[in-house]
């Protein structure tokens, strides 16, 4: 094979790599009719800033009436749509969230609350209570019990809440299971959707920043505020990315401050030297 043929095949290979790595192509494939019919109605539609219907009522893990408004007051809320008898994906969502929460210095029940809502209207409060007990034990932090809730509800309430949040799922009577997407949402204390995080593993840094942002900086530290200036949430990826211009601005400010400090120190030292020389001459 001569150099011309090698160049030709290399260019074709490069073209194919770029083609199949294109996000636009991935979107086209995912949205195509090649997708199984069951999954065409499944997904998460971002509705950032949308107000959740807090007037809805569910049942808590004790079987008592639980208006959503009860869980939204002064703290941001992490919302997870799951069903408790899910054989795989929902457990992975809750497990992934649990592992991330264990890395945070924030505590559930103190700086934020967690709300797991079953989208299976057939599930009971007893099942929700068992789930709560298991996850609280694994979380292992005191004071979390009043801040981590597992709710169940009827079809109408579930539908209204999931539609408001953009969470789409579908029941499969053949397998007696639900097809659904995976992810969690961060909600403001007023019940508005602030951030979406996809998948079953969540960045501790991103989740912390989302909680600080949703609380309007009422929780967190000055370092979190600085990070929020340097990192910007990307709705397409559900992650925080570095904002280069803001970093450059901070670097410029730091440079000016450093130079100013250096000049002040040098000026004071020169004055001290001049003063000492003057005293010696006297």
N, C-alpha and C positions, 0 to 999 in steps of 0.2 A: 504494500500500500504506500503510495507516494505522498509527498507533503500536501499536495492539492486535495487528495481524497481525505486525508486526516483533518485538514482545515474545514472541509465541507461537513464531515460528520460531527466535528466538534461544535460547529455553529448550529447544526440541527439539534444537538443534545442541549446546548445552552438555551435555545429557543423553547424546547419542551419543558425544561426545568423552570424557566421564567413563566411559561404559560400555566403550568399546573401549580405553581406556588402563588399565583395571583389570587388575592382575596376576592376579587370580583368573580373569578371562576368558581371559587369555593361556594360563594353565595348562590351562584347560578345552579350549581349541582345540588345544593341543599334545598333550593326552591323548585327544583324540577319535578316533573311528574314521575320520575324514576323512584321518588321517595315512596315508601309504603303508605297506602291511604290512611292508615291509622295515625301516622306521624305528621300528616299534613296539617292537622288541626292542633298540633302540640307545639308549644314554644313559650317564649317570654317576650312580650312586647313592652319596650320601655315607655313608661309614662311618668317621666321625671316631673316632679312638682304637682302631680295629681293628688287630689284629696281623697283619702279612704273614707268610706261611709261609716263613721264611728257610731252612728245610731243603731247599727246592727247588733243583734244579741246572739251569743253562742253559749255553750256550757263549759265551765271550767273542769279541771280534773276531779273536783269534788261533786260534780253533777249539778252545781248551782248555776243560776242564770248569770251570764257574764257579758254585759254590754261592752263593746270595744272601747268606748270612751273611758272605761275604767282603767285601761292600760296606757293611756296617753295623757300625760300631765306635764311633768318637768323634765323628763329624761327621754333621750332617743331610744328607739326600739329596733331590734333586729327581728325581722319577720321571715319565717320559713314556712312555705307551704309543703306539707308532706302528708302521707297517711301512714298510720302507725303499724299496720300489718303489711306494709310494702316489703317484699322479699329481698330487695337489694338497694335500689338507688336512694330511697328516702333515708335509710339507715346511714348510708355513706354521706349524705348531705348533713345530717345531724352530727355524725362522727367528725366530719371535717370541720364543722363549725365549732364543736366542742374542743378539738385540738387547737384551733386558732385562739379561742377564748382563753385557753389555759396559758397562752404565751403573752397575753395582755396584762398590763398592770391595772387596768380598769377591772372592776368587779361587777358581774351581773347582779342586779338588785340595788346597786349603789350608783354607779355612773350611767348605767343603761339597763334596759330590760330585754328579755328574749321572749318572743311569742311564736310558738309552733301551732299552726292551724291545720287540722286534718281536712282534706277535701273529699274524704269518703263519708257521706252522710250516714252510713251504716255503723260507723265506729262509736264506741261507748266511752263514757267518762272513766270507767274502770280501766280500760286499756290506756287511756291518756294518763291516768294516775300512775300506772306501772311504768310507763315511759319516763315520766317526770322523775320518779324515784330513782330509776336507773341512771339517768343523766346527771342528776344532782349528786349522786354518790360518786360518779366518775369525775365530776367537776371539782368536788372536794373543797369548795370555799364557803365559809360561813356567811350567812346572810343572803344566799342566792335563792332560797326557797320562795320568798315573795316576789322575786324578780324574774323567774323563769316559769312560763305558763304553757300548758298544753291544752288546746281547746278542741272541741268538737261542735258540730252544728248541723242544721237541716240544709236541705238542698238549696233553698232560696237564698239563705244567708251566705252559704259558701259560694254560690254563683256570683252574687253581687260583689263580694269581696275580691274574689279571684279576677273577675272582669275589670274591676277598678284598678287592680294592681298589674294587669296585663299578663297574668299567669294562665296559660291555656293547657288543658289536659283533656283526656278522653278515656272513657271506660270501655274495656274490651270484655264483652260477655263470654267470649270463648275461653279466655284464660282466667276470668274473674279478677282481673287486675286493671290498674290504671296506667296508661301511657302518659308520661309527663316530662317536663324539663327539670333541670336541677339548678339550684341557685338560692341565694338569700337576698333580702332587701334591707336597707337601712331607712327607717322612717323617722321623721322629725317628731318632737313632742306634740306638735299640733296635728299629727296624722297625715302629713304630706310625704310622698315618696321622694327620698333624697338620692339614694344610690342603689345600683344593682350590682351584684357579684355573681358570676356564673360558675358552674361546675360543682365540684365536691371538695375542692381545696381552696382556701382563701388566705390571701396574704395578711399577716398580722399588721404590718405597717399600713396597708390600704384600709383595712377594716377600722383601725384606730383613727386614721385621718377622717374617714367617713363619719365616725361617731362624733369626733370633735367638730366637724363641719356641720353636722345635723343639729348639734346642740348650740350652734352659734357661738362656739368657743367658750361655753360655760363649763366645759370639762377639759382636761388636758393641761399642758404646760406651755410656757413660751416657746419651747423647742417645737411643739406641735404646730403652733401658729407660724413659725418660720418655715417648717416643712410644707405647710399648706400654701405658702407663698411660692415655694420652689417646685411644688408638684401640682399637677392639674388632672382632674378626673376626666377620663376619656370614655364617653358612653358606649362607643363601639366595642371596646375591649373590656369594659367594666373594671379598669385598673387606673391607678394614678401614674402619670408619666412626668418626667422631668421637664420643666419649662426653662429652656436655655436662657432666654432673655432675662427672666427674673433672677436666675443664678448669676448672670453677668452683671446685672445691676447691683446685686448684693456684693459681688466681688469688687466692683468699682467703689462702692461705699466703704467696704472694709479697707481698701487700698488708701482711700483719702483719709480715713480715720487713722490708719497706721502712720501715714506720712505726717499728718498733723501732730500726732503724739510724738513722733521722732523730732519734729521741729521744735516743739515745746520743750522737750527734754534737753535738746542741744542748746536752745536759747537760754534756759535756766543755768545750764552748766557754764556757758560762756560768761554769763553775768557773774556767776560765782568766782570764776577765774579772774575776771577783771577786778572784782571787789578785793580778792586776795592780793593781787598785784598792787592795787592802790594802797592797801594797808601796809604792805612791805615798804613802799616808797615813802610813806609817811613816817 
